[in-house]
């Protein structure tokens, strides 16, 4: 899929910026997860990765994005179902999280390859649900109400559908991607490391709690602490 096609379904993220974002997402997610799925997955030789000696003076992404326009449109609807716009907080698609997912699953590395199989599997199953319901020929072409109904069914733990692992992983990727952005930081009130002009003195409650711990550790005499 070309970058021009991606521009039609999102803010058109610069691929190098997307890779930096994907690195932050990888750090946020932590350990890899393994899935045994194949339905809807792609076969064929894996594209090259960065290798052990990447050219930092020309940091081009050496693999193509793999989602079709239809798949990317489906993921755009899904990310907004997970994190819609609320007040001043933008929706996930407004931040380009669907494009981040495309970048993530396109990378030729073990964790991303497992996620690619899982997510392509889930998207194929959503298309099948749309066709069987008579709503549309695929999930992306269904109306918002029909899409919301299908996603609510997929997200329901009691439904025990084959899409359970797909939904769990994709939701985690969406939330992880969203909350590694400045807008996500603002939504939860995270300000990061900022210099303080001064350090406030501990409150009486804080001093009392610390003294109790010091006494328990034998670092302060009970008589001296008033205990």
N, C-alpha and C positions, 0 to 999 in steps of 0.2 A: 504494500500500500504506500502511496506517495505521501510526502509531507503536505502537498496541496490538498489531498483528500482529507487529511487530518485537520487542516485549517477550516474545513467546512463544518466540523463538529466540535469545535472548541477554540480556545484562544490562540492556537498555533504555537505551542511551546517550542522554544529553541531546543534542539536535541541534546546539545551539550548541557544546557541548564537542566533538562529533564534527567540526564544521567546523574548530575549532582543530587537532584531531588531523590532519584532512585537509591542513591547511596545512603542518603539520610533515612529513607524508608527501610532499607536493609538493616541499618543500625537499630532502628526503632523496633523492628520485628524480632530481632535476635536470632535464635536458632532456626535452622531449616525444618520444614515439615515434609513428610513423605506421603505420597498418595499412589494408589494402584488403580489408575483409570486409563481408558483408551478411547472411549466413545467421543468422536468429534475431534480427536487430536490429529496433529499433522505429522507426517513422516518425512524422511529424507535427510540428507546430510546437514549437520549443524553448521551455521555460518561461523566464521572466525571470531574469536573474542579479542580482547585487547592484548593478550599475550603477557609475557613476563617483562617485556621492555617496551612499553607503549611510547609513542612519539608525543611528548607533552607539548611540543611546539606546534603540532597540528593535530589537536585532539578530536578528530572526526570519529563518529560512531560507526564501527565497521560492520554493522549488521542492519538489515531493513526492519522496519516495523511490520508486524505480521497480521494484525487485525484487518479484516475487510471493512469497508464503510458500514456495512450492515452490522457487523459485530461491534464496531466502535459506537455506533448509534445505540445499540442495545445497552452497552456498558454505561453510556452517558445517562440513560434513563435509570439504570440500576443505582449508580452512585448518588443520584439525587433522591432516590427512594430511601437510601441509607442516611444521607445527610442533606436534607432540603434546606433552602434558604429560611432562616429564622431571624427576624429583626435585622440587625446590622450585619449578622454573620452570613456570608455568601454561601450558596449551595456548593456542593462538591464539584459539579461540572463547571461552575463559574471559575473555579480555581484551576480547572484542567485536570482533575484527578483521573478522569477516564483516559486521558492521553498518557498520564503516568502509568496506568495499568497496562496500556498497550506497550509502552516502553519496557516495563518490567517483564512482561511475559515474552517479549521478543528477544531478550538477552540470552545468549547461548551457554548458560551456566546451569548446573544441576538443579538448584532450587527453583530458578525461573522456568526451567524446562518442565519440572513437575507441576508448577502452577499453570503453565500454558496448557498442558493436557487437561488439567482439572477445570480450568475456566472455559476452554473451548468445548469441553464436554457439557458443562452447565449451560452455556449459551445455546448449544445445539438442542438440548432438552427443553429449554424455554421456547425455542422456535417450534418444536414438536407440540408442546402444550398449546401454543397459539393456533396451530393448524387443526389440532384435534377439537379445540373449542369452537372452531369456525369463525374465530375473531379476525384472523388475518393469516397471511401465508407465512409470517414470521413474527417474532416478538417485537422487533423494531417498528414494524408496520401497524401494530395494534394501537388502539387508542389509550390514552392515559389511564382511564378507569380500568380497562382490561389489563393493562400492564400492572397496575397497582394490585389488582385482585390476584394475578398470577404470582407476583412477588410476595404478597402476604401469605399465600399458600406455601411457597418455597421456604419462607422464613419461619413458618410455624413448626416448632420442634415436634409437635404432636403428629404432623403429617407423615413423617418418616419417609419422605421421598428420596429418590436417588440423588437429588440435588443438594442434600444436606451438607456434604463436605464442601461442595462448590460454594454454597452460600456462606458458610462459616469462614472460609479462606478469603473470599472476595470481600466480605464485609470487613475483615481485619485489614486487608490491604487498603481499602477505602479510608477507614478511620485512621490507620497509620499514616497514609499519605496526607490526609487533610490536616492532621495535627502536627505535621512537620513543616507547615507553612506559617508565615507571619499572621495570616488571617486566623488560622487555627490557634496560634499562641494567644492572640487577642481574645478569642472566644472563651478560652478557659482562664484568662487573666494571667498568663505566664509572661513575665517580663525578662527572664533570662538573667545573665550576669550584668549588673549595673553598679557603677561606683556609688557609694553612699557618702554624703558630705560629713556625716557623723554617725556614731553607733549609739542607739538608744540604750539607756540603762535597763537592766533586767527588772521586771516587776517583782512585787513582793511574793506573788504566787510562784514565779520562776525561781526565786532565791530559796523559798521554802522547799520546793521540789528538789533542787540541787543539794541542799543541805541533808535531806533525808537519804539521798543516794550516797553522799559522801560518808555519812554515818554508817550506812549498811556496808560500805566498802572498807570501813575502818580508817578513813582518811581524815576524819574530824572527831575529836573527843566529844562524847555526848554532853558532858558538863559544859564544855566551851560553847557548844551549839545551842545550849538551853534545852536539850532533850531529856 
